[in-house]
Amino acid sequence: MPFKLPLSVRNLLKATKFWQENYIFLREFKYFPKVVILALVFSFLAATFEGVGIGFLLSFLQSLTNPDAAPIQTGIGWFDV
């Protein structure tokens, strides 16, 4: 069941500068809504995992440069062993 916006709302959205500048990308929602949503979700997950990975890498490298530093603690018992 496709979702239809009322005509007045559709015309208002098309008149905005955001729609005019990004029309090529936004029209893909019409044909491939699931693919676009999955692409956004996986992009967000990739950015999140990259941030976590860089955080672990930085703390690991910092412990290599300072041998007196406390070991890395994540708070997850089986991971900290």
VENPEDA-V101989 format. One record per residue. SS is DSSP state (A for helix, B for strand, O for the rest). D_CENTER is the distance of its C-alpha to the mean C-alpha in Angstrom with 1 decimal. Layout:
ss->{SS:SS}
d_center->{D_CENTER:D_CENTER}
This chain:
ss->{O:O:O:O:O:O:A:A:A:A:A:A:A:A:A:O:A:A:A:A:A:O:A:A:A:A:O:A:A:A:A:O:A:A:A:A:A:A:A:A:A:A:A:A:A:A:A:A:A:A:A:A:A:A:A:A:A:A:A:A:A:A:A:A:A:O:O:O:O:O:O:O:O:O:O:O:A:A:A:A:O}
d_center->{27.5:25.8:24.9:27.0:26.7:30.1:31.6:31.7:28.0:27.3:29.6:28.2:24.6:26.1:28.0:25.0:24.1:20.4:21.5:24.0:21.8:19.0:21.4:20.8:17.1:17.7:20.7:18.7:17.8:21.6:22.0:18.9:17.0:16.0:14.8:12.7:11.1:10.6:9.2:6.5:6.1:6.6:4.5:1.5:5.1:6.4:5.3:6.5:9.4:10.2:10.7:12.8:14.7:15.6:16.8:19.0:20.2:21.2:23.1:24.8:25.9:27.2:29.2:30.7:32.0:33.4:35.3:36.4:32.9:32.1:30.2:26.4:25.9:22.8:24.6:24.3:27.9:27.7:25.1:27.2:30.3}
